[in-house]
Structures are given as C-alpha cells and as structure tokens.
Amino acid sequence: MDTKILLENGTNELEVLEFTLAGNSYGINVAKIKEIIPYQTVTPVPNAHPSIEGLFMPRDTMITAIDLKNCLGRGESEHRGLFIITNFNKLNIAFHVEAVTGIHRVTWRDIIKPDATISTTDDSVATGIIKKDGKLIIILDFEKIVSDINPETGLKVSEINELGVRSKSDVPILIAEDSPLLNKLIVDSLKNAGYDNLIHTENGQKAYNVIQQCKADGTLDQHVKLIITDIEMPEMDGHRLTKLVKSDDVTKHIPIVIFSSLVNDEMKKKGEALGADAQLSKPEIGNLVRIIDGIVAEKGLDK
C-alpha cells in the first residue's frame, strides 16, 4: 500500500491509516509509517515485556515487533496479519495488526479529542477519534504505547541536570503541545533550565489565539519572543502554526522550534520550507534547551 501520499505544507491536513484489531477500527498518522509488510516470524527476546513479540531484520535493519492487540488488552495476536513499520523518536518499530482498511485524508479539526469519561490524562492511549462512514476510528498514541513498554524512550528530563548550574531568563516562550503529560514535562524542564516565563497551550490553534490576542493588545514582544511547537495536534498542527506565524509580517521574526517525535529527514524539509528556525526529535529535551540557548544568544532575545 502506498503510504507516501503528498500533502501541501501547512494546510492542517493529515493522512490517517485505518487498521483493525479484534473487530475495532484504529488509526495512525501516515507520517509515522515507513512501510507495511505481511507478518513474518520473529525471534523472541528472553524476559522482554509481554507486548514485545520479538525481533526481526528485514534488509539488515533490526526492528522490534510489538503485539498491539496485547497492548490494548485484547489478548494475543495470531501469527498472521500485517506489520506496520514505523519511525518516530528515532526508533524503528513494527506494530502487529490484523488488517489494513485504507487511508483517509482529514484535517486536524475533524479529530475529536476523547473526554474524561473514556480516558484519563495519564493512562489514555487514544489521542483522538474520527467519525468516518458511520463508524468510529480511534487514533492511538503510539509514543505512549512505546514509552509505557520502555520508559527510556520517553522524555529524558534527567538531561536537564546534566546542563549544570544555570542563570534565570525572563525570555517569554510560547509552547504548543497537546499531550498533557509532555506539556507538563516540557514546562518543568524549561523552568529547571532557567526559563520560567512560559505560556503553555494544548494545540496550535490555542497558541495562535494567544499570538493574535497579543498582536491586538500590542504586547507581542512582552509575551511571545520564541515558540516551541509539536507537529501532531488537534484543531491546528505545528506546521500550520509555523506557516501562519512566518507568513505574517508582524510575527515572522519570532523564532520557531519544532519539537516532535515526527522530525525525520522528510519532515525537516517541510519544516524548513515553512520557515522553522530549528527542528529536533523528542525525547531530546537537553538538546532543546541548548537550541533555545543558542537562539536566545544569537538573536539577543534576553535584551
């Protein structure tokens, strides 16, 4: 199946691959997918997490296979079906699914955020729901699934301590990150690194609303001198936010750092075309602080 459908930069669209498990429909952002292959025999790993089926090496690349059905508490998968091979957070991981149904082009505004009645902030592996052709497709949080299996793949907050003693900075930074957990970790990490003048929002639309309000109030320079944004977010994604900021004469001078699990060579080209000043992959929180330090020094944002 062709998973490389081209999307124009900054349109707030995404392609969602629909697949099935135990009679239910789930989705994954096509941007995370490298390829889809038939299931193949894997080598079990002793003492591994119950959801890890094992390892295999297509084309001399070591890949960990995860039983997604097991992760979702639906039992264990049979030795058939498909592997969705993904790349995010600089990891190559194969997710074992039963079948692939198709690809849907949607906008981030089409994705409904699950409410507290079906998911809690810390435990949910559902980032959104799409209603398509009379059925519901649950978009899964693959980063959380992987970090629950191995916390070392998550945000490495300990990297901040390795930066040593730091002075305080009042540079106003605007953050757009939809994951409540990651939003908090990023805020806490930046505060520990000395950056405590922060506005944090849960998606690109809310961040853009802050920018527009500051423009109207004439307080942009007081509240937004640098922007940190994720890419995948409901309502408005990070690429759309970047495009809007960089195409506006009043805001185009504001540096934008894209901090996302989706940052790879292809995504970097998109970010560069939209005007992003820096891009790096989660979970490199230490490098994020170093990049912010460099931008603040280079552009004199602390003056």
Beta strands, then each sheet from edge to edge (+ up, - down):
strand 1: 13-21
strand 2: 24-29
strand 3: 33-38
strand 4: 52-56
strand 5: 63-67
strand 6: 82-88
strand 7: 91-97
strand 8: 99-107
strand 9: 126-132
strand 10: 135-140
strand 11: 173-176
strand 12: 198-201
strand 13: 226-229
strand 14: 256-260
strand 15: 278-281
sheet 1: 8+ 1- 2+ 10+ 9-
sheet 2: 3+ 6- 7+ 5+ 4-
sheet 3: 12+ 11+ 13+ 14+ 15+
end
